Amino acid sequence: MDEKDYQIMKALWETKNITKAAEMLYITQSALSKRIFNMEEELNQNLLIRYRTGVHFTPAGERVLQYCLEGMDRLRHMQADLEQITAEVSGTLNAACSINFSMYVLPEILYDYHQMYPKVNLEISTGQSRDLYKNLVNRVLDVAILRGEYAWNGLRMQINQEKLCVVYANEYQDTPLTDYMYIARKSDSIQETEIKNWMNEKGILAAQHANIRTDSIVSSLEMVRLGLGWSIIPEIALRDFKGTIHPCVMNDGRTLVRNTYLFCQPETEDLPQVKAFIDAVQTHIKETPKLRLSD
């Protein structure tokens, strides 16, 4: 097996689909299938179980994947060591970011980072934090920015804390929330539980006659803007919102918040391109003014 095979195993793990993996690697599906066959012949092991809609790794395949990821790590470290000789930050930044952070904050960070380190190859993916966390645990990623609480043995740095806020159109300032629709937004179980507890304390939950559920903050805010209902939105998305905003405060005075963390693999924390990215994130968060909200 060689470096190309390592990349193939990584792509198959990320996509769970031969067609999508081939597209990611810019090779034909038949060429990819042949490489997989050759690997299985060489190792005398079945690495994948093929289904009509995708593939599943066998136990042997998962073990081979781990060796491939470790091999890629060693190659990156070798490249980084050689690049440090020239004192120039380069190499590849393999990072991922939660959808909300990538929508509202990440583009400015990446713009500044690329201006400072144009020779770094950016491999950035976005997605739900719970899915990215799995990739981080499986060592698919070097560094990740995730929202919510996740256990981690490596570098785990809190980079932001934002309030969860009730938002509605200004014309409904004097209307009880129980009198019109709640626009729910899918989130992780911890946040959804906290929101339900807040609604119970405020006597709102049992009074809901209808609701709308969406996966998108943008869609939720547009519905609120049009006066369709009210919603609970994290502070990160409200900088340009023109309606009414109130933080969600429990009866004991505790404000509901959402934490964002930067996670990094222990073995890649000292890579120059990773250290530079961490510095860029910290600098941006420090220099960005906080949104002032009504109490």
TAQUI-V519463 format. One line per field, one symbol per residue. burial: # if it has 9 or more other ideal C-beta (glycine too) atoms within 8 Angstrom, else .. A space follows every 10 residues. Layout:
burial = ???
This chain:
burial = ....###### #####.##.. ##.##..... ###.##..## ..#.#.##.. ....#.##.# ##.###.### ###.###.## ..#.....## ###.###### ######..## .###.##..# .#.####.#. .##.##..## ########.# ...##.#.## .########. .#....#... #####..... ##.####### ...#...#.. ##.#..#.## #.###...## ########.. #.######.# ....##.### #####..##. ########.# #####..... ..#..
